[in-house]
Structures are given as C-alpha cells and as structure tokens.
C-alpha cells in the first residue's frame, strides 16, 4: 500500500529514558541511536502503556521507532 492509503498514521512522542539496549549473540551490548530528549515517530499500536508516578507513558523497543523527527 502507498503511505497515503494507510489509515493508521504514526504517533509522535518525546523520549524520556533509554535502557541499555539489545545484546548481540555473544552478550555484548549493541549501542542504541535513541537518546533522551529526541522526538520520534512510532506505529499507532506499538509498545506497552504504563503509568509512572500517575503519568501515562509508553514503553517501546528501538525496533518500534519509525523515525527520529528531532534530535535532542
């Protein structure tokens, strides 16, 4: 499908925290390109919703990030 034919538009959010990232086959960390403060696009149904100190947050995997809109 062409991007304009999609009904599910990507969502945008600001990264507030980043974990250690994935591990390779030998157990070494693979550095992530995502940093706190970045604004990113992600799929509408990506991630897991959680509440942190009464605030709604979304936990995403780096693979769920479609694009970096603005760097920190």
N, C-alpha and C positions, 0 to 999 in steps of 0.2 A: 504494500500500500504506500501511496505517496504520503509524506508527512502531513499534508493538509487534509487528508482523508481520515486521519486518526481522530477519534472522539476524546481520547484520554490525553489531555495536554500535560506536559511535565510540570512538576511543582518546583518551587524555589525556596531555599532556606539558607540560613547562616550557620556555619559550623561553629559549635561552641566547645567541642572537645574531640580529640582523636586518640584512639588506642594505639597499641604497639604495632599493629598491622599483622599481616599473614606471615606464616613461616614457610620456608622452602622445604624441599624433600629432606634436607639434612638438618632441619631445625633452626636454621639461621633466619633472623627477621628480614623481611623484604620491606625496604623503606616505602612509605606512602607519600604520594604527592599532594595529599589533602592536609591543610593546616587550619587551626582555629582562626576564625575571622573571615574565611573565604565564603563567598556566596556561590551556591551550587544548584544545579538542576538535577532532579531525580524523578523517577517514574511515580505516577499517582498512587500505585498500590505497593510501593517499595517500603521496606523497613518494618519496624515494630514500634508501636506507640507506647510510651511510658510516661508516668508523672514523676517529676523530680522536684521536691520542695513545692508541690502544688502547681507546678508549671508543666504543660504538655510538651513533651519532647518526642523526637523520632530517632530511633537507633537504626543506622544504615550501615551496610557493608560498603567498602570502597567500590566494589563492582556495581553497586546500585546507582552511583553517581554518573549522570549522563554527561555533564559538562561543568566546568568552572566558569562562572559568569563574571566574578570579580575577585581578584586576589587580595589577600589581607595586606 
